[in-house]
């Protein structure tokens, strides 16, 4: 009877040790899983931060490109305006010269007609 009680006690102690080891192993597994989750979250956070930084950098570059395009468009319009102004000045100048030439020709013809009449 006593041998059986001792044997039962040994089995209960062994079972208690195994249950304690199982509990500790389970706790270690939970801690390891939590660490993995934390590491994964940190990795996602770092990736997201890197993507945000890259997006900002790309948007900044895009903004610079858009500003350069706007500047080029302003330059093109200014050049077109200058060209139109220059064309207008040339047309006015040509028109004035044509008028003067027509006046000079008319005066020359009148002078020639007068000389012909006098002769």
C-alpha positions in Angstrom: 0.0 0.0 0.0 2.8 2.4 1.0 4.7 1.6 -2.2 1.7 2.3 -4.2 1.2 5.7 -2.4 4.8 6.6 -3.0 4.5 5.6 -6.7 1.3 7.7 -7.0 3.0 10.7 -5.3 6.0 10.4 -7.6 3.6 10.3 -10.6 1.7 13.4 -9.3 5.0 15.2 -8.7 6.2 14.3 -12.1 2.9 15.3 -13.6 3.0 18.6 -11.7 6.6 19.2 -13.0 5.5 18.4 -16.5 2.5 20.7 -16.2 4.8 23.5 -14.9 7.2 23.0 -17.7 4.3 23.0 -20.2 3.0 26.2 -18.6 6.5 27.8 -18.8 6.9 26.6 -22.4 3.5 28.1 -23.2 4.5 31.4 -21.6 7.8 31.5 -23.5 5.9 30.7 -26.7 3.4 33.6 -26.0 6.3 35.9 -25.2 8.1 34.9 -28.4 4.9 35.5 -30.4 4.5 38.9 -28.9 8.1 39.7 -29.7 7.5 38.6 -33.3 4.4 40.7 -33.5 6.3 43.7 -32.1 9.2 43.2 -34.5 6.8 42.9 -37.4 4.9 46.0 -36.3 8.2 47.9 -36.0 9.2 46.7 -39.5 5.9 47.8 -40.9 6.2 51.2 -39.1 9.7 51.6 -40.5 8.6 50.6 -44.0 5.6 53.0 -43.8 7.9 55.8 -42.7 10.3 55.1 -45.5 7.4 55.1 -48.0 6.1 58.4 -46.6 9.6 59.9 -46.9 9.9 58.6 -50.5 6.5 59.9 -51.4 7.3 63.3 -50.0 10.6 63.3 -51.9 8.8 62.3 -55.1 6.1 64.9 -54.5 8.8 67.5 -53.9 10.5 66.5 -57.1 7.2 66.5 -58.9 6.5 70.0 -57.4 9.9 71.2 -58.7 9.2 69.8 -62.1 5.7 71.4 -62.2 7.3 74.8 -61.1 9.9 74.4 -63.9 7.1 73.7 -66.4 5.2 76.8 -65.2 8.3 78.9 -65.5 9.0 77.6 -69.0 5.4 78.4 -69.9 5.7 81.9 -68.5 9.0 82.3 -70.6 7.2 81.0 -73.7 4.4 83.4 -73.3 6.8 86.3 -72.6 8.7 85.4 -75.8 5.4 85.2 -77.8 4.4 88.6 -76.4 7.8 90.1 -77.3 7.5 88.7 -80.8 4.0 90.1 -81.2 5.2 93.5 -80.0 8.2 93.4 -82.3 5.9 92.4 -85.3 3.6 95.3 -84.5 6.6 97.7 -84.3 7.9 96.5 -87.6 4.4 96.8 -89.2 4.1 100.3 -87.9 7.6 101.2 -89.1 7.0 99.7 -92.6 3.6 101.4 -92.8 5.3 104.8 -91.9 8.0 104.2 -94.5 5.4 103.2 -97.1 3.5 106.4 -96.3 6.7 108.5 -96.6 7.6 106.8 -99.8 4.1 107.3 -101.2 4.3 111.0 -100.2 7.8 111.3 -101.7 6.6 109.6 -105.0 3.5 111.8 -105.1 5.7 114.9 -104.4 8.1 113.8 -107.1 5.3 113.2 -109.6 3.8 116.6 -108.8 7.2 118.2 -109.3 7.7 116.2 -112.5 4.3 117.3 -113.8 5.0 120.9 -112.9 8.3 120.8 -114.7 6.6 119.2 -117.7 4.0 122.0 -117.7 6.7 124.6 -117.4 8.7 123.1 -120.1 
